[in-house]
Amino acid sequence: MNFENLKKDVPLQYINTNFNLHLSQTHLSTMKKSVFLFLLLALSSVLTFAQEYTYNYGKVTDNELSMKVYKPDSTTSAVTIYKNVIAKYSYKRERFIIEYNYETKIKVLKPGGVKYADIKIPVYDKGKSDIFKESVSKIEAYAYNLENGKVNKTKMDKSYIFEERVTPYYKQIKFSIPAVKEGTVIEYKYLLTSEFPHQIEECVFQQDIPVIYSNYDVTIPQYFDFNVGLKGKEKINVSESVVEQSANGEDEYHQTYSVRFNSRRIFLNVINLPAIKDEPNIWCPDDFRTKVTFELKGTRFPGSDYKPYTSTWEDIDELLKKDEDFGAILNMSNPFKEEMRTANILSMPNKRDKIRAIFQLLKSKISWDGTYRFYGSNVKKALKSGTGSNADINFILMSMLKDAGIESFPVMMSKRDLGRLPNLFPSINKLNTFIVAINDDENSTVYLDGSVTNGDINILPPVLMVEKARIFDQNGKGSWVDLTNIGKNSVTALTSGTITPEGIVNGEQKVSYTGEQAYKFRKLFNEAKDSTSFIEKKELEYGISIKKSSFSEVNSFTSNVKEQFSFTKELSHNDDHIYINPLIFPHLTENQFTKEERKLPVEFDYPYTFKQITTLNIPEGYQVEEIPKPVMIHLDNDGCICTYNVQVLGNTIQVGYTFSLNRIFYNNDEYPALRQLWGTVVNKNTELLVLRKATSQPTKTEEKQTSQL
């Protein structure tokens, strides 16, 4: 759970949860359905594995205690045996609340699985002033260990339970179950009470560890109309029925009453669910977990017409306009008005230069504290301390741009690592940060963010380069933008060298980095202890010795960085042969896609082009014996393309290599082709060219040519 920017999402037409059900005291007609199938499904699911596992709280089987490995996934450090959630509405103090009963049992299989005994429960709570909140109670936990043939049951003491304030809006309840080690079965339960009847907690079935059995049992009064959304690729069993419930209340005359009404009961369960693992090149595994979501479509209370509540992004825009920590801050005055005047920024003729100057002035006053936020409740604190979140810096940036007559807008988003914004169910809770869109001289839009320290206009940290972000316009003209390809990203390398008879290359390389590749270079350069450490790392990576080097624009606020150095490299050789990778500086040397199958899609950071031209002089008395074959391979016309060609022209070896990643998202059914392409590219990046002394034995090709003569 990301607490940093979270506020409880309340529908715009604020729900009046205080109402008297006695307005409709007539017995409601019951649309009776048989719940036989519903109960049969639940019972059959439980009995399927009854001999091995039990899904009743407080009971542990011999198999669970003695299990040392989970056969369907022998690598997992733990497995969830069962998770049971029952969500029911209750009518208290003349309003509905939701009570969630959670029960979980986990088997720890390896030392790494001990962490699953540390539980954190996020709850919404603004403090005593807020009448709507969430609370956790009835926490209970046990650890079961098999010791000397006997079951040792350890109960968690209340002293292991802690409460921690995380944000002004959220706190979390934490507890750690004692006596947990490899082989332990842990079990815990608690009651979560929510005073937000318009929000039903989503159920995330798929976890980082396998799940043997899990269910979610939700009963919703007929007064609340919800959409239910199933997500993910794994199967979810669904059963629905109508049940009759009752509620007791007290009217304005303090007379008690009882009302019966129909409720929609939804039972969802999964069996033998595999873990979802954080594979390479995936932005956020949570985007693809198997889960169930609920969205309130509307309400129909006694004596009232149907009232729709489905929010749109336009509704959220309107809500944010009135928010004291967002819309109100967009009207703040420029705190650096005098500094801008002194620096003559306002008189700059070129708007893009003016934007750069404003941003650099701001970053000289306030540094980024490493956090991404959405709301600006700490802007004043950031101005005072000289450090703040990206949101704090962005709000101030927009005030400075406005003072310079430059139009700008917040671009609201969910960071890549926190999941995509929903298409169907808009939610303010999903917004966790924003960047700044700026109208420039060229009648186009450029982008900046307060977290940028190694870049330029249109160069963002990859975590912010989302495919779907919303431009917030106070005039109600919000629109969507794709930030995955807002600038040119490339590496162009020119390498030249001479191979000596002793098997040494003496050469020089000139490299130009553009866009995100310049950002990446600057980040690595600035993370090194000093330039010497940076050079030493490059020497180790490529097996070279650098004689002298120079860098330009490393600390400049531009889209380019240039690097130049001279080097020597020792090659593998013997008396007759010299073996050399003609690229000298290979682009890709390891295939990150080694698994034969993949369930998740592949997501790269950004599109880019890597181009390298290498020219090598062959030593006198040597000739080429083996040369890598040329290749041109591509994945679709617009996906990924690689060309590789080695030529021998007289006494010179010339290599041309280009790799273009034009598309950054690939579905899992494209994975086999992508894996094959990557393997071919890696092979070409590591393939050797062989030189032979001219006085040694002729090659087989030469022998064949002589015999033909």
ABEGO torsion letter per residue (X at the ends): XBAAABBBBBBABBBBABBBAAABABBBBBBBBBAAAAAAAAAAAAAAAAAABBABBGBBBAAAAABABBAABAABABBBABBBBBBBBBBBGGBBBBBBBBBBBBBBABAAAAAAABBBBBBBBAEAABABBBBBBGBBBBBBBBBGGBBBBBBBBAAABBBBBABAABBBBBBBBBGBBBGBBBBBBBBBBBABAABBBBBBABBABBBABBBBBBBBBAABBBBBBBBEABBBBBBBBBBBBBBBBBBAAGBBBBBBBBBBBBBBBBBGBBBBBBBBGBABAAAABBBBBBBBAEBBBBGBBBBBABBBAAAAAAAAAABAABAAAAABBBAAAAAAAAAGAAABABAAAAAAAAAAAAAAABBBAGBBBABAAAAAAAAAAGBBBAAAAAAAAAAAAAAAGBBBBBBBBBBAAAEBBBAABBBAAABABBBBBBBBAAGBBBBBBAABAABBBGBBBAAABBABBBBBBAAGABBBBBAABABBBBBBBBBBBBBBAAGBBBBBBBBBBBEAAAAAAAAAAAABABAAAAAAAAAAAAGBBBABBBBBGAABBBABBBBBBBBBBBBBBBAABBBBBAAGBBABABBABABABBABBBBBABBBBBBBBBBBBBBBGBBBABBBBBBBBBBEAABBBBBBBBBBBEABBBBBBBBBBABABBBAAAAAAAAAAAAAAAAAAABBBBBBBAABBBBAAAAAAAAAX
